[in-house]
Amino acid sequence: MHALWLSALLLGPATGPPDARIVFDGVRMDRYPVRGRDVAAVRAALDAARVRDENDGTLVEAYTHGRVHWTWKAAGPARDATCRPQAITIRFSATMRLPYLDEPDPPPALAQAWQRYAASLEAHEREHLERIRRALPRLAAAIAVAPCAKADTAGAAVLEQLRAEGRAYDLETEHGRREGAVFPPPEAMQREWDD
């Protein structure tokens, strides 16, 4: 279900140079189980499953890794200064890693806290995908206006900008925490203390 939603999201309008084609090859969902019957046990399971973000080294519970590849044909002699890329094709695919609560009948308060956290975490990761999708026409345009000899370098520079923008988004949101991707949510901790 999530892959279908993401396909529709990422296949939306993304226009670049007229002869550029942007192809979305899909999202592979990599969901990992988290077990626990209370907030502390679930938090411990999340902590044990964290991985290092390849962009900033932070330990994270979820990530989105996008893969972008492009091809183009030379319009004119490749060694000629007037040569420009044409028939540009950009292919994009991604892997999204997210946790799921692997408990058959979790206590209602735990289930509610998990659903809120999981929805916020997934929304944060979807925003990463959307930001990449919106930037792909910029990538195509950079390749299209560069001389053939510098087209791939121009594309690589845009990819580095995208990585920097992703790092800035994570810094601004604290990897989604400021958007609600916190487990347990503060009110769940209060409920546990009150019980």
Secondary structure, DSSP 8 states (H G I E B T S, - for coil): -HHHHHHHHHTS----STT-EEEEEEEEEEEEEE--SSHHHHHHHHHHH-EE-TTT--EES-EEEEEEEEEEEEES-TTSTT-EEEEEEEEEEEEEEEEEE--SS--HHHHHHHHHHHHHHHHHHHHHHHHHHHHHHHHHHHHHHS-GGGHHHHHHHHHHHHHHHHHHHHHHHTTTGGGT--SS-HHHHHHHHH-
